[in-house]
Amino acid sequence: MSASLPSEVQAALTGCEEALDSLEKVLEPLVSTPWETLTAELGPQEKARLHLMTAYAVESLFFIYLKTQGQSTEEHPVTEELGRIKGYMAKLKEASGQQESANKRMKLNKDAAERFIKAG
């Protein structure tokens, strides 16, 4: 790092560099595995969630890159794309919640079933 930078800036840059190194290590298994292998065992909702999280992560990193380059992100398409992805995340969460409530409604109530059978 440059000696002309204040020590607090150098410390912040070092912390950022360490965080990026850590991120690379965490993402390595995801990046090195073929997509078909990653999604083979997942159900439709899990696949959708993985696709959305990946898209959001990529768009967020691009957003951060633009910010570091001093570019305005307010009017940039990346902001619209992040909003679109958030909308799909909300729809998926809503659909997951509806599925869970349907599963709860379909749960067998043994006592009620026994009363129904006895009433025959």
VEXFISE-691115 format. One record per atom (N, C-alpha, C, O): residue in one letter; chain; atom name; x, y, z. Coordinates in Angstrom, 2 decimals, m for minus. Example, Ala and Ser with C-alpha at 12.3 -4.5 7.8 and 13.67 -1.06 7.14 Angstrom:
<pts>
r:c:a:c1:c2:c3
A:A:N:13.19:m5.69:7.80
A:A:CA:12.30:m4.50:7.80
A:A:C:13.20:m3.30:7.80
A:A:O:14.24:m3.32:8.46
S:A:N:12.85:m2.25:7.08
S:A:CA:13.67:m1.06:7.14
S:A:C:12.90:0.03:7.87
S:A:O:13.41:1.14:8.04
</pts>
This chain:
<pts>
r:c:a:c1:c2:c3
M:A:N:0.84:m1.17:0.00
M:A:CA:0.00:0.00:0.00
M:A:C:0.88:1.23:0.00
M:A:O:2.04:1.20:0.42
S:A:N:0.33:2.29:m0.46
S:A:CA:1.08:3.52:m0.59
S:A:C:1.31:4.16:0.77
S:A:O:0.41:4.19:1.62
A:A:N:2.51:4.67:0.96
A:A:CA:2.85:5.34:2.22
A:A:C:2.16:6.69:2.31
A:A:O:2.09:7.27:3.39
S:A:N:1.63:7.22:1.19
S:A:CA:1.01:8.53:1.20
S:A:C:m0.43:8.49:1.72
S:A:O:m1.03:9.54:1.96
L:A:N:m0.98:7.31:1.88
L:A:CA:m2.34:7.19:2.40
L:A:C:m2.33:7.25:3.92
L:A:O:m1.42:6.71:4.56
P:A:N:m3.33:7.90:4.51
P:A:CA:m3.41:7.90:5.98
P:A:C:m3.54:6.48:6.52
P:A:O:m4.05:5.60:5.82
S:A:N:m3.09:6.26:7.73
S:A:CA:m3.08:4.91:8.31
S:A:C:m4.48:4.34:8.42
S:A:O:m4.65:3.13:8.25
E:A:N:m5.50:5.15:8.72
E:A:CA:m6.86:4.62:8.82
E:A:C:m7.39:4.15:7.47
E:A:O:m8.17:3.20:7.40
V:A:N:m6.98:4.82:6.40
V:A:CA:m7.38:4.39:5.05
V:A:C:m6.66:3.09:4.70
V:A:O:m7.26:2.18:4.14
Q:A:N:m5.39:3.02:5.02
Q:A:CA:m4.64:1.80:4.77
Q:A:C:m5.24:0.62:5.53
Q:A:O:m5.34:m0.49:5.01
A:A:N:m5.64:0.86:6.78
A:A:CA:m6.25:m0.20:7.59
A:A:C:m7.58:m0.63:6.97
A:A:O:m7.88:m1.83:6.93
A:A:N:m8.37:0.32:6.49
A:A:CA:m9.65:m0.01:5.87
A:A:C:m9.44:m0.81:4.59
A:A:O:m10.16:m1.77:4.33
L:A:N:m8.46:m0.43:3.80
L:A:CA:m8.17:m1.15:2.56
L:A:C:m7.67:m2.56:2.86
L:A:O:m8.03:m3.51:2.16
T:A:N:m6.85:m2.70:3.88
T:A:CA:m6.37:m4.02:4.27
T:A:C:m7.53:m4.89:4.71
T:A:O:m7.61:m6.06:4.34
G:A:N:m8.43:m4.33:5.50
G:A:CA:m9.63:m5.07:5.93
G:A:C:m10.50:m5.48:4.76
G:A:O:m11.03:m6.59:4.74
C:A:N:m10.64:m4.59:3.80
C:A:CA:m11.43:m4.90:2.60
C:A:C:m10.78:m6.02:1.80
C:A:O:m11.45:m6.93:1.33
E:A:N:m9.46:m5.95:1.67
E:A:CA:m8.74:m6.98:0.93
E:A:C:m8.86:m8.34:1.62
E:A:O:m9.03:m9.36:0.96
E:A:N:m8.79:m8.35:2.93
E:A:CA:m8.94:m9.60:3.69
E:A:C:m10.36:m10.15:3.55
E:A:O:m10.55:m11.37:3.44
A:A:N:m11.34:m9.26:3.56
A:A:CA:m12.74:m9.70:3.40
A:A:C:m12.96:m10.30:2.02
A:A:O:m13.65:m11.30:1.88
L:A:N:m12.37:m9.69:1.00
L:A:CA:m12.50:m10.23:m0.36
L:A:C:m11.80:m11.58:m0.48
L:A:O:m12.32:m12.48:m1.14
D:A:N:m10.64:m11.73:0.15
D:A:CA:m9.96:m13.03:0.15
D:A:C:m10.82:m14.10:0.82
D:A:O:m10.92:m15.23:0.34
S:A:N:m11.43:m13.73:1.93
S:A:CA:m12.31:m14.65:2.65
S:A:C:m13.52:m15.02:1.78
S:A:O:m13.93:m16.18:1.74
L:A:N:m14.07:m14.04:1.10
L:A:CA:m15.21:m14.28:0.21
L:A:C:m14.84:m15.24:m0.92
L:A:O:m15.62:m16.13:m1.26
E:A:N:m13.67:m15.06:m1.48
E:A:CA:m13.21:m15.96:m2.53
E:A:C:m13.11:m17.39:m2.03
E:A:O:m13.50:m18.32:m2.74
K:A:N:m12.60:m17.58:m0.83
K:A:CA:m12.47:m18.93:m0.27
K:A:C:m13.84:m19.56:m0.04
K:A:O:m14.03:m20.75:m0.29
V:A:N:m14.78:m18.76:0.44
V:A:CA:m16.13:m19.28:0.70
V:A:C:m16.84:m19.63:m0.61
V:A:O:m17.57:m20.62:m0.68
L:A:N:m16.63:m18.82:m1.63
L:A:CA:m17.33:m19.03:m2.90
L:A:C:m16.67:m20.08:m3.80
L:A:O:m17.28:m20.52:m4.77
E:A:N:m15.45:m20.47:m3.50
E:A:CA:m14.72:m21.41:m4.35
E:A:C:m15.50:m22.69:m4.63
E:A:O:m15.57:m23.09:m5.79
P:A:N:m16.09:m23.36:m3.63
P:A:CA:m16.84:m24.58:m3.94
P:A:C:m18.03:m24.32:m4.87
P:A:O:m18.35:m25.13:m5.74
L:A:N:m18.67:m23.19:m4.69
L:A:CA:m19.81:m22.83:m5.53
L:A:C:m19.37:m22.55:m6.96
L:A:O:m20.02:m22.99:m7.92
V:A:N:m18.29:m21.84:m7.11
V:A:CA:m17.81:m21.44:m8.43
V:A:C:m17.19:m22.62:m9.19
V:A:O:m17.31:m22.69:m10.41
S:A:N:m16.54:m23.53:m8.48
S:A:CA:m15.85:m24.62:m9.15
S:A:C:m16.75:m25.82:m9.47
S:A:O:m16.32:m26.74:m10.17
T:A:N:m17.97:m25.82:m8.96
T:A:CA:m18.90:m26.93:m9.18
T:A:C:m19.83:m26.59:m10.34
T:A:O:m20.37:m25.49:m10.38
P:A:N:m20.02:m27.52:m11.28
P:A:CA:m20.96:m27.25:m12.38
P:A:C:m22.37:m26.95:m11.85
P:A:O:m22.81:m27.56:m10.87
W:A:N:m23.04:m26.03:m12.50
W:A:CA:m24.36:m25.58:m12.06
W:A:C:m25.35:m26.75:m11.98
W:A:O:m26.15:m26.83:m11.05
E:A:N:m25.30:m27.64:m12.94
E:A:CA:m26.21:m28.79:m12.95
E:A:C:m26.01:m29.66:m11.71
E:A:O:m26.97:m30.20:m11.16
T:A:N:m24.76:m29.80:m11.29
T:A:CA:m24.46:m30.58:m10.10
T:A:C:m25.00:m29.89:m8.85
T:A:O:m25.54:m30.54:m7.95
L:A:N:m24.85:m28.58:m8.80
L:A:CA:m25.34:m27.82:m7.65
L:A:C:m26.85:m27.92:m7.49
L:A:O:m27.37:m28.00:m6.38
T:A:N:m27.55:m27.92:m8.61
T:A:CA:m29.01:m27.86:m8.56
T:A:C:m29.69:m29.21:m8.72
T:A:O:m30.91:m29.29:m8.65
A:A:N:m28.93:m30.28:m8.93
A:A:CA:m29.51:m31.59:m9.21
A:A:C:m30.41:m32.09:m8.09
A:A:O:m31.46:m32.68:m8.37
E:A:N:m30.04:m31.88:m6.86
E:A:CA:m30.79:m32.42:m5.72
E:A:C:m31.82:m31.43:m5.17
E:A:O:m32.52:m31.74:m4.20
L:A:N:m31.92:m30.26:m5.77
L:A:CA:m32.81:m29.22:m5.24
L:A:C:m34.19:m29.31:m5.85
L:A:O:m34.36:m29.68:m7.01
G:A:N:m35.18:m28.95:m5.05
G:A:CA:m36.54:m28.84:m5.54
G:A:C:m36.72:m27.52:m6.27
G:A:O:m35.80:m26.70:m6.29
P:A:N:m37.87:m27.30:m6.87
P:A:CA:m38.10:m26.08:m7.65
P:A:C:m37.92:m24.79:m6.84
P:A:O:m37.33:m23.83:m7.34
Q:A:N:m38.42:m24.76:m5.62
Q:A:CA:m38.28:m23.54:m4.83
Q:A:C:m36.83:m23.30:m4.41
Q:A:O:m36.37:m22.16:m4.39
E:A:N:m36.14:m24.36:m4.08
E:A:CA:m34.73:m24.20:m3.71
E:A:C:m33.90:m23.75:m4.91
E:A:O:m32.99:m22.93:m4.77
K:A:N:m34.22:m24.29:m6.10
K:A:CA:m33.51:m23.85:m7.30
K:A:C:m33.77:m22.38:m7.56
K:A:O:m32.84:m21.62:m7.85
A:A:N:m35.03:m21.98:m7.44
A:A:CA:m35.37:m20.57:m7.66
A:A:C:m34.65:m19.68:m6.65
A:A:O:m34.14:m18.62:m7.01
R:A:N:m34.60:m20.11:m5.40
R:A:CA:m33.92:m19.35:m4.36
R:A:C:m32.42:m19.23:m4.68
R:A:O:m31.84:m18.15:m4.51
L:A:N:m31.81:m20.31:m5.13
L:A:CA:m30.39:m20.28:m5.48
L:A:C:m30.13:m19.34:m6.66
L:A:O:m29.18:m18.57:m6.65
H:A:N:m30.99:m19.41:m7.67
H:A:CA:m30.84:m18.52:m8.82
H:A:C:m30.96:m17.05:m8.39
H:A:O:m30.17:m16.21:m8.81
L:A:N:m31.95:m16.76:m7.55
L:A:CA:m32.16:m15.39:m7.11
L:A:C:m31.01:m14.89:m6.24
L:A:O:m30.56:m13.75:m6.39
M:A:N:m30.53:m15.73:m5.34
M:A:CA:m29.42:m15.31:m4.48
M:A:C:m28.16:m15.07:m5.30
M:A:O:m27.40:m14.14:m5.03
T:A:N:m27.93:m15.91:m6.30
T:A:CA:m26.75:m15.73:m7.15
T:A:C:m26.86:m14.44:m7.95
T:A:O:m25.91:m13.66:m8.02
A:A:N:m28.03:m14.23:m8.55
A:A:CA:m28.23:m13.00:m9.32
A:A:C:m28.08:m11.77:m8.44
A:A:O:m27.46:m10.78:m8.83
Y:A:N:m28.65:m11.83:m7.25
Y:A:CA:m28.56:m10.69:m6.34
Y:A:C:m27.12:m10.42:m5.92
Y:A:O:m26.69:m9.27:m5.83
A:A:N:m26.37:m11.48:m5.65
A:A:CA:m24.97:m11.32:m5.26
A:A:C:m24.15:m10.68:m6.38
A:A:O:m23.35:m9.78:m6.14
V:A:N:m24.36:m11.14:m7.60
V:A:CA:m23.62:m10.58:m8.74
V:A:C:m23.97:m9.11:m8.96
V:A:O:m23.09:m8.27:m9.14
E:A:N:m25.26:m8.82:m8.93
E:A:CA:m25.69:m7.43:m9.14
E:A:C:m25.21:m6.53:m8.00
E:A:O:m24.84:m5.38:m8.24
S:A:N:m25.20:m7.04:m6.78
S:A:CA:m24.72:m6.26:m5.64
S:A:C:m23.24:m5.95:m5.77
S:A:O:m22.79:m4.84:m5.49
L:A:N:m22.47:m6.95:m6.20
L:A:CA:m21.03:m6.73:m6.40
L:A:C:m20.79:m5.69:m7.51
L:A:O:m19.89:m4.86:m7.39
F:A:N:m21.59:m5.75:m8.57
F:A:CA:m21.45:m4.76:m9.64
F:A:C:m21.84:m3.37:m9.12
F:A:O:m21.19:m2.38:m9.46
F:A:N:m22.89:m3.30:m8.31
F:A:CA:m23.31:m2.04:m7.70
F:A:C:m22.17:m1.45:m6.87
F:A:O:m21.87:m0.26:m6.97
I:A:N:m21.54:m2.31:m6.06
I:A:CA:m20.42:m1.86:m5.23
I:A:C:m19.26:m1.39:m6.10
I:A:O:m18.62:m0.38:m5.81
Y:A:N:m18.99:m2.12:m7.18
Y:A:CA:m17.93:m1.73:m8.11
Y:A:C:m18.19:m0.34:m8.67
Y:A:O:m17.29:0.50:m8.72
L:A:N:m19.44:m0.09:m9.10
L:A:CA:m19.77:1.22:m9.64
L:A:C:m19.55:2.32:m8.60
L:A:O:m19.03:3.39:m8.91
K:A:N:m19.94:2.03:m7.37
K:A:CA:m19.75:3.01:m6.29
K:A:C:m18.27:3.30:m6.08
K:A:O:m17.88:4.45:m5.88
T:A:N:m17.44:2.25:m6.11
T:A:CA:m16.01:2.45:m5.89
T:A:C:m15.36:3.23:m7.03
T:A:O:m14.31:3.84:m6.86
Q:A:N:m16.01:3.21:m8.19
Q:A:CA:m15.50:3.96:m9.34
Q:A:C:m16.04:5.38:m9.39
Q:A:O:m15.74:6.15:m10.30
G:A:N:m16.86:5.72:m8.39
G:A:CA:m17.39:7.07:m8.31
G:A:C:m18.57:7.33:m9.23
G:A:O:m18.95:8.48:m9.44
Q:A:N:m19.15:6.28:m9.77
Q:A:CA:m20.28:6.45:m10.68
Q:A:C:m21.59:6.50:m9.90
Q:A:O:m21.73:5.87:m8.85
S:A:N:m22.52:7.26:m10.42
S:A:CA:m23.83:7.35:m9.80
S:A:C:m24.61:6.07:m10.11
S:A:O:m24.65:5.62:m11.25
T:A:N:m25.23:5.52:m9.10
T:A:CA:m26.00:4.29:m9.29
T:A:C:m27.50:4.56:m9.29
T:A:O:m28.29:3.65:m9.55
E:A:N:m27.90:5.78:m8.99
E:A:CA:m29.32:6.10:m8.90
E:A:C:m30.05:5.87:m10.22
E:A:O:m31.16:5.34:m10.23
E:A:N:m29.45:6.27:m11.31
E:A:CA:m30.07:6.13:m12.62
E:A:C:m29.52:4.94:m13.41
E:A:O:m29.91:4.72:m14.55
H:A:N:m28.62:4.19:m12.81
H:A:CA:m27.99:3.07:m13.52
H:A:C:m28.94:1.87:m13.54
H:A:O:m29.66:1.64:m12.57
P:A:N:m28.96:1.10:m14.63
P:A:CA:m29.84:m0.07:m14.73
P:A:C:m29.62:m1.12:m13.63
P:A:O:m30.52:m1.90:m13.35
V:A:N:m28.45:m1.14:m13.00
V:A:CA:m28.19:m2.12:m11.95
V:A:C:m29.15:m1.91:m10.78
V:A:O:m29.54:m2.88:m10.12
T:A:N:m29.52:m0.68:m10.51
T:A:CA:m30.45:m0.40:m9.41
T:A:C:m31.82:m0.96:m9.73
T:A:O:m32.48:m1.54:m8.85
E:A:N:m32.26:m0.80:m10.95
E:A:CA:m33.54:m1.37:m11.38
E:A:C:m33.50:m2.90:m11.32
E:A:O:m34.47:m3.54:m10.90
E:A:N:m32.38:m3.46:m11.74
E:A:CA:m32.24:m4.92:m11.72
E:A:C:m32.27:m5.45:m10.29
E:A:O:m32.89:m6.48:m10.03
L:A:N:m31.62:m4.77:m9.36
L:A:CA:m31.66:m5.19:m7.96
L:A:C:m33.10:m5.14:m7.43
L:A:O:m33.52:m6.03:m6.68
G:A:N:m33.84:m4.12:m7.80
G:A:CA:m35.24:m4.01:m7.40
G:A:C:m36.08:m5.14:m7.99
G:A:O:m36.95:m5.69:m7.31
R:A:N:m35.82:m5.47:m9.24
R:A:CA:m36.55:m6.57:m9.90
R:A:C:m36.28:m7.89:m9.19
R:A:O:m37.20:m8.68:m8.95
I:A:N:m35.02:m8.13:m8.85
I:A:CA:m34.66:m9.37:m8.15
I:A:C:m35.32:m9.41:m6.77
I:A:O:m35.81:m10.46:m6.35
K:A:N:m35.33:m8.28:m6.07
K:A:CA:m35.98:m8.23:m4.76
K:A:C:m37.47:m8.55:m4.89
K:A:O:m38.05:m9.23:m4.04
G:A:N:m38.09:m8.07:m5.97
G:A:CA:m39.50:m8.38:m6.21
G:A:C:m39.73:m9.87:m6.39
G:A:O:m40.68:m10.43:m5.84
Y:A:N:m38.86:m10.51:m7.15
Y:A:CA:m38.97:m11.96:m7.33
Y:A:C:m38.71:m12.71:m6.02
Y:A:O:m39.33:m13.74:m5.76
M:A:N:m37.79:m12.19:m5.21
M:A:CA:m37.54:m12.81:m3.90
M:A:C:m38.80:m12.74:m3.03
M:A:O:m39.14:m13.70:m2.34
A:A:N:m39.49:m11.60:m3.08
A:A:CA:m40.72:m11.45:m2.30
A:A:C:m41.80:m12.41:m2.81
A:A:O:m42.52:m13.01:m2.02
K:A:N:m41.89:m12.56:m4.13
K:A:CA:m42.87:m13.50:m4.70
K:A:C:m42.56:m14.93:m4.29
K:A:O:m43.46:m15.69:m3.95
L:A:N:m41.29:m15.30:m4.31
L:A:CA:m40.89:m16.64:m3.90
L:A:C:m41.19:m16.87:m2.42
L:A:O:m41.66:m17.94:m2.03
K:A:N:m40.92:m15.86:m1.61
K:A:CA:m41.20:m15.98:m0.17
K:A:C:m42.70:m16.14:0.05
K:A:O:m43.13:m16.95:0.87
E:A:N:m43.50:m15.38:m0.69
E:A:CA:m44.95:m15.49:m0.58
E:A:C:m45.42:m16.87:m1.02
E:A:O:m46.25:m17.49:m0.36
A:A:N:m44.88:m17.35:m2.13
A:A:CA:m45.26:m18.68:m2.62
A:A:C:m44.84:m19.76:m1.63
A:A:O:m45.58:m20.72:m1.41
S:A:N:m43.67:m19.61:m1.03
S:A:CA:m43.21:m20.58:m0.03
S:A:C:m44.12:m20.57:1.18
S:A:O:m44.44:m21.62:1.74
G:A:N:m44.54:m19.38:1.60
G:A:CA:m45.45:m19.26:2.73
G:A:C:m46.79:m19.88:2.44
G:A:O:m47.38:m20.52:3.31
Q:A:N:m47.29:m19.69:1.21
Q:A:CA:m48.57:m20.30:0.83
Q:A:C:m48.45:m21.81:0.81
Q:A:O:m49.37:m22.52:1.23
Q:A:N:m47.33:m22.32:0.32
Q:A:CA:m47.12:m23.76:0.28
Q:A:C:m47.07:m24.33:1.69
Q:A:O:m47.64:m25.39:1.96
E:A:N:m46.38:m23.64:2.59
E:A:CA:m46.28:m24.10:3.97
E:A:C:m47.65:m24.11:4.65
E:A:O:m47.98:m25.04:5.38
S:A:N:m48.45:m23.06:4.40
S:A:CA:m49.78:m23.02:5.03
S:A:C:m50.68:m24.09:4.43
S:A:O:m51.51:m24.66:5.14
A:A:N:m50.53:m24.39:3.13
A:A:CA:m51.31:m25.47:2.52
A:A:C:m50.90:m26.81:3.13
A:A:O:m51.74:m27.67:3.38
N:A:N:m49.60:m26.99:3.37
N:A:CA:m49.12:m28.23:4.00
N:A:C:m49.67:m28.36:5.41
N:A:O:m50.02:m29.47:5.84
K:A:N:m49.76:m27.26:6.14
K:A:CA:m50.30:m27.29:7.50
K:A:C:m51.78:m27.65:7.47
K:A:O:m52.25:m28.40:8.32
R:A:N:m52.52:m27.10:6.49
R:A:CA:m53.95:m27.40:6.39
R:A:C:m54.19:m28.85:6.03
R:A:O:m55.18:m29.45:6.44
M:A:N:m53.27:m29.43:5.26
M:A:CA:m53.45:m30.80:4.81
M:A:C:m52.97:m31.82:5.85
M:A:O:m53.10:m33.02:5.65
K:A:N:m52.44:m31.35:6.94
K:A:CA:m51.96:m32.24:7.99
K:A:C:m53.16:m32.99:8.60
K:A:O:m54.19:m32.39:8.90
L:A:N:m53.00:m34.25:8.78
L:A:CA:m54.08:m35.09:9.28
L:A:C:m54.32:m34.83:10.76
L:A:O:m53.41:m34.88:11.58
N:A:N:m55.57:m34.56:11.07
N:A:CA:m55.99:m34.40:12.45
N:A:C:m56.60:m35.74:12.85
N:A:O:m57.75:m36.03:12.50
K:A:N:m55.85:m36.54:13.58
K:A:CA:m56.26:m37.91:13.91
K:A:C:m57.58:m37.94:14.69
K:A:O:m58.46:m38.75:14.41
D:A:N:m57.71:m37.05:15.66
D:A:CA:m58.93:m37.04:16.46
D:A:C:m60.15:m36.76:15.61
D:A:O:m61.19:m37.41:15.75
A:A:N:m60.03:m35.77:14.73
A:A:CA:m61.16:m35.43:13.87
A:A:C:m61.47:m36.57:12.91
A:A:O:m62.63:m36.85:12.63
A:A:N:m60.44:m37.23:12.40
A:A:CA:m60.65:m38.36:11.48
A:A:C:m61.35:m39.51:12.18
A:A:O:m62.24:m40.13:11.62
E:A:N:m60.94:m39.79:13.42
E:A:CA:m61.58:m40.86:14.18
E:A:C:m63.06:m40.53:14.45
E:A:O:m63.92:m41.40:14.32
R:A:N:m63.35:m39.30:14.81
R:A:CA:m64.75:m38.89:15.04
R:A:C:m65.57:m39.03:13.76
R:A:O:m66.71:m39.48:13.79
F:A:N:m64.96:m38.65:12.64
F:A:CA:m65.65:m38.72:11.36
F:A:C:m65.97:m40.17:10.99
F:A:O:m67.06:m40.48:10.52
I:A:N:m64.99:m41.07:11.22
I:A:CA:m65.17:m42.48:10.90
I:A:C:m66.23:m43.11:11.82
I:A:O:m67.08:m43.88:11.36
K:A:N:m66.19:m42.78:13.11
K:A:CA:m67.16:m43.33:14.05
K:A:C:m68.58:m42.84:13.73
K:A:O:m69.55:m43.58:13.90
A:A:N:m68.69:m41.60:13.27
A:A:CA:m70.01:m41.04:12.96
A:A:C:m70.58:m41.71:11.72
A:A:O:m71.80:m41.77:11.54
G:A:N:m69.70:m42.21:10.84
G:A:CA:m69.92:m42.98:9.65
G:A:C:m71.13:m42.81:8.92
G:A:O:m71.32:m43.47:7.90
</pts>
